Amino acid sequence: MMMRYSCVVCLVAIATVSLAPDRASSQTPSPSPLQLETKIPLGDVKGRIDHMAIDLARRRLFVAELGNDTVGVVDLNEQKVRHVITGLREPQGVGYVPSSDTLFVANAGDGSVLLFRGAEYAAAGRVDLGDDADNLRVDSASNRVFVGYGSGALAVIDPATNGKIADIPLQAHSESFQLARSDRRIFVNVPKAREIAVVDRFASKQTASWPIDNGSNFPMALDESSGRVFVAFRNPPQLSVFSVRDGSAIATVGACGDTDDLFFDARRQRVYLSCGDGYVDVFETQGDAYGRSAHIPTISGARTALFVPELDRLFVAARANPGEPAALWVFRPIP
C-alpha cells in the first residue's frame, strides 16, 4: 500500500509539473533601453571615424572622419550631410564654440587645430601644436578650448584671440578627459603612465595622480551629482567607477571591447558605452553597483558616439563595412 500511494503521488507531481505554465516563455521581453530611430548616410566616407560635436542652435552634428581627412556636417533636421570640410590631416577631436560661432578641429596628422567660422565654415585660423592633436573639449564657463596632444600635454586655446595661451604638462599622451563643472578640475586618462591625472585648469598644472593597474584607459565620463568618474578599459574590456573625491575604486564590471566613447545619462542614471567590436553597452546604476542591462548590436568599428542630453539622443558613428556604407545611427533612450 505504501508503494502504491508513493506512485500515485509521483504521477500527480509529474502531471502538475507538465501542466504548470512555462514562466520563462510567458514573460514579455523587456524593451531595449535604446531604440534605433534612423540611419543617416554619411556619403563616400572610408576608414576610421573618430569623435563628434554638436551645434545645438543649428542642430548640426560634426563628424571627424579621420580616415577620409574630412569633417562631415550633418543637418539633423533634414537628416542628411549638409557640408563637408576637406583638406584636413587625420581629424580626431572636434568642438563647437557658440560665443564665436567657430568649429575647432584637432588633426593628428600634423598636430594642428584648424578653425572654421559661421554657417558656411569659412577657414578662420590655425593653431600649430606640433604633434598628434587629439581629444578636444570646450569650456563654456571660461570660454576656453582644451586639446590633448603630443607626448603629454593639454593645450589651452583662447577663442577670442584664436591663440594658445598655456600648456598643461602631463606624464604621457592623453586620451579622453573631462572638465568638472562644479570646480576647477580636469580629469585625464593617461594610459601610458597608467594613471588618471587630476589637473587644475586655472593654475595650468597637474595636482594629483590616481594610479591604475590597467594601462588601457581610454574613454571617460563624469557624474558630479553622485561624485563618480566612469572610465572604460580596452584590455581586459571593463567599466570601472571611481570616487571623484580621491580616485578610490567603487565598482568594476565587464563590458564590450575596443571602446572609445562613454557617456552618463543623468536623467535615467545610465551609462552608455560604444565599442568597436560592434556593440553599445548600457549600464544601470543601483547605489554603488552597476549592472549591464543591454548589449546592443551595431557594426564592427563603430566605437565612437555622442550623447546629446538636450536632444535626448545617442549618435553612433558606423564606419563603412562590406555591404553597408558609413552612417550615423540615431538611438532614442527608452523610456
Residue pairs with C-beta under 8 A, 6 or more apart in sequence:
31 334
31 335
32 294
32 296
32 334
33 268
33 270
33 282
33 293
33 294
33 333
33 334
34 272
34 280
34 282
34 294
34 296
34 314
34 331
34 332
34 333
34 334
35 331
35 332
35 333
35 334
36 329
36 330
36 331
37 313
37 330
37 331
37 332
38 79
38 330
39 318
39 327
39 328
39 329
39 330
40 74
40 79
40 80
40 81
40 327
40 328
40 330
41 80
41 81
41 325
41 326
41 327
42 49
42 63
42 65
42 72
42 74
42 81
42 325
42 326
42 327
42 328
43 72
43 81
43 84
43 325
43 326
44 325
45 65
45 67
45 68
45 70
45 72
45 319
45 320
45 325
45 326
46 67
46 68
46 320
46 326
47 65
47 66
47 67
47 68
47 319
47 320
48 66
48 67
48 301
48 319
49 63
49 64
49 65
49 66
49 67
49 301
49 304
49 317
49 318
49 319
49 326
50 64
50 65
50 66
50 91
50 92
50 93
50 260
50 304
50 317
51 64
51 92
51 93
51 94
51 135
51 136
51 261
51 304
51 306
52 61
52 62
52 63
52 64
52 94
52 304
52 305
52 306
52 315
52 317
53 61
53 62
53 94
53 95
53 96
53 103
53 136
53 138
53 306
54 60
54 61
54 62
54 96
54 306
54 308
54 311
55 61
55 62
55 96
55 98
55 103
56 98
56 308
56 310
56 311
57 98
58 75
58 119
59 75
59 76
59 77
59 311
60 73
60 74
60 75
60 76
60 82
61 73
61 74
61 76
61 306
61 315
61 328
62 71
62 72
62 73
62 74
62 94
62 96
62 103
63 71
63 72
63 73
63 74
63 94
63 317
63 328
64 71
64 91
64 92
64 93
64 94
64 105
65 71
65 72
65 91
65 326
66 90
66 91
66 92
66 108
67 319
69 86
69 87
69 88
69 89
69 90
69 91
69 109
70 84
70 85
70 86
70 88
70 91
71 84
71 85
71 88
71 91
71 94
71 103
71 105
72 81
72 83
72 84
72 85
73 81
73 82
73 83
73 84
73 85
73 121
74 80
74 81
74 82
74 328
75 81
75 82
76 311
83 120
83 121
85 103
85 105
85 116
85 121
88 105
88 107
88 109
88 114
89 107
89 108
89 109
89 110
89 112
90 107
90 108
90 109
91 105
91 106
91 107
91 108
92 106
92 107
92 108
92 133
92 134
92 135
92 136
93 104
93 105
93 106
93 133
93 134
93 135
93 136
93 147
93 148
94 103
94 104
94 105
94 106
94 136
95 103
95 104
95 136
95 137
95 138
95 145
96 102
96 103
96 104
96 138
97 103
97 104
97 138
97 143
97 145
97 159
98 140
99 140
99 143
99 159
100 117
100 159
100 160
101 117
101 118
102 115
102 116
102 117
102 124
102 159
103 115
103 116
103 117
103 121
104 113
104 114
104 115
104 136
104 138
104 145
104 147
104 157
104 159
105 113
105 114
105 115
105 116
106 112
106 113
106 129
106 133
106 134
106 135
106 136
106 147
106 149
107 113
107 114
107 133
108 132
108 133
108 134
110 128
111 128
111 129
111 130
111 131
111 132
111 133
111 149
111 150
112 126
112 127
112 128
112 129
112 133
113 126
113 127
113 128
113 129
113 133
113 136
113 145
113 147
113 155
113 157
114 123
114 125
114 126
115 123
115 124
115 125
115 126
115 127
115 162
116 122
116 123
116 124
117 124
124 162
125 162
127 155
127 157
127 162
127 163
127 164
129 147
129 149
129 150
129 155
129 164
130 149
130 150
131 149
131 150
131 151
132 149
132 150
132 173
133 147
133 148
133 149
133 155
134 147
134 148
134 149
134 173
134 174
134 175
135 147
135 148
135 174
135 175
135 176
135 177
136 145
136 146
136 147
136 148
137 145
137 146
137 147
137 177
137 178
137 179
138 144
138 145
138 146
139 145
139 146
139 179
139 201
141 181
142 201
142 202
143 158
143 159
143 160
144 156
144 157
144 158
144 159
144 201
145 156
145 157
145 158
145 159
146 154
146 155
146 156
146 157
146 177
146 179
146 186
146 201
147 154
147 155
147 157
148 154
148 155
148 170
148 173
148 174
148 175
148 177
148 188
149 155
149 173
150 173
151 172
151 173
152 169
152 170
152 171
152 172
152 173
152 174
152 190
152 193
153 167
153 168
153 169
153 170
153 174
154 167
154 168
154 170
154 174
154 177
154 186
154 188
154 199
155 164
155 166
155 167
155 168
156 164
156 165
156 166
156 167
156 168
156 201
156 204
157 163
157 164
157 165
158 164
158 165
166 204
167 204
168 186
168 199
168 201
168 204
168 205
168 206
169 205
169 206
170 188
170 190
170 193
170 197
170 199
170 206
171 190
171 192
171 193
171 195
171 197
171 209
172 190
172 191
172 192
172 193
173 190
173 191
173 192
174 188
174 189
174 190
174 197
175 189
175 190
175 191
175 217
175 218
175 219
175 220
176 189
176 218
176 219
176 220
176 261
176 262
177 186
177 187
177 188
177 189
177 220
178 186
178 187
178 220
178 221
178 222
178 229
179 186
179 201
180 186
180 187
180 222
180 224
180 244
181 224
182 224
184 200
184 201
184 202
184 203
185 198
185 199
185 200
185 201
185 207
186 198
186 199
186 200
186 201
187 196
187 197
187 198
187 199
187 220
187 222
187 229
187 244
188 196
188 197
188 198
188 199
189 196
189 217
189 218
189 219
189 220
189 231
190 196
190 197
190 217
191 215
191 216
191 217
191 218
192 215
193 209
193 215
194 211
194 212
194 213
194 214
194 215
195 209
195 210
195 211
195 212
196 209
196 210
196 212
196 217
196 220
196 229
196 231
196 242
196 247
197 206
197 208
197 209
197 210
198 206
198 207
198 208
198 209
198 210
198 247
199 205
199 206
199 207
200 206
200 207
208 247
210 242
210 246
210 247
212 231
214 233
214 235
214 236
214 238
216 233
216 234
216 235
217 231
217 232
217 233
218 232
218 233
218 234
218 259
218 260
219 231
219 232
219 259
219 260
219 261
219 262
219 273
220 229
220 230
220 231
220 232
220 262
221 229
221 230
221 262
221 263
221 264
221 271
222 228
222 229
222 230
222 244
222 264
223 229
223 230
223 264
223 266
224 244
225 266
226 285
227 243
227 244
227 245
228 241
228 242
228 243
228 244
228 250
228 264
229 241
229 242
229 243
229 244
229 247
230 239
230 240
230 241
230 262
230 264
230 271
231 239
231 240
231 241
231 242
231 262
232 238
232 239
232 240
232 255
232 259
232 262
232 273
233 239
233 240
233 259
234 257
234 258
234 259
236 254
237 254
237 255
237 256
237 257
237 258
237 259
237 275
237 277
238 252
238 253
238 254
238 255
239 252
239 253
239 254
239 255
239 262
239 271
239 273
239 281
239 283
239 290
240 249
240 251
240 252
241 249
241 250
241 251
241 252
241 288
241 290
242 248
242 249
242 250
243 249
243 250
250 288
251 288
251 289
251 290
253 283
253 290
253 291
253 292
254 292
255 273
255 275
255 281
255 283
255 292
256 273
256 275
256 277
256 279
256 280
256 281
256 295
257 275
257 276
257 277
258 275
258 276
258 277
258 303
259 273
259 274
259 275
259 276
259 303
260 274
260 275
260 276
260 303
260 304
261 273
261 274
261 303
261 304
261 305
261 306
262 271
262 272
262 273
262 274
263 271
263 272
263 305
263 306
263 307
263 314
264 270
264 271
265 271
265 272
265 307
265 309
265 333
266 309
267 309
267 312
267 333
268 333
269 284
269 285
270 282
270 283
270 284
270 285
270 293
270 333
271 282
271 283
271 285
271 290
272 280
272 281
272 282
272 305
272 307
272 314
273 280
273 281
273 282
273 283
274 280
274 298
274 302
274 303
274 304
274 305
274 316
275 281
275 302
275 303
276 300
276 301
276 302
276 303
277 300
278 297
278 298
278 299
278 300
278 301
278 302
279 295
279 296
279 297
279 298
280 294
280 296
280 298
280 305
280 314
280 316
280 331
281 292
281 294
281 295
281 296
282 292
282 293
282 294
282 296
283 290
283 291
283 292
283 293
284 290
284 291
284 293
296 331
298 316
298 318
298 329
299 318
299 319
299 321
299 324
300 321
301 318
301 319
301 321
302 316
302 317
302 318
302 319
302 329
304 316
304 317
305 314
305 315
305 316
305 317
306 314
306 315
307 313
307 314
307 315
308 314
308 315
312 332
312 333
313 330
313 331
313 332
313 333
314 330
314 331
314 333
315 328
315 329
315 330
315 331
316 328
316 329
316 331
317 326
317 328
317 329
318 324
318 326
318 327
318 328
318 329
319 326
320 326
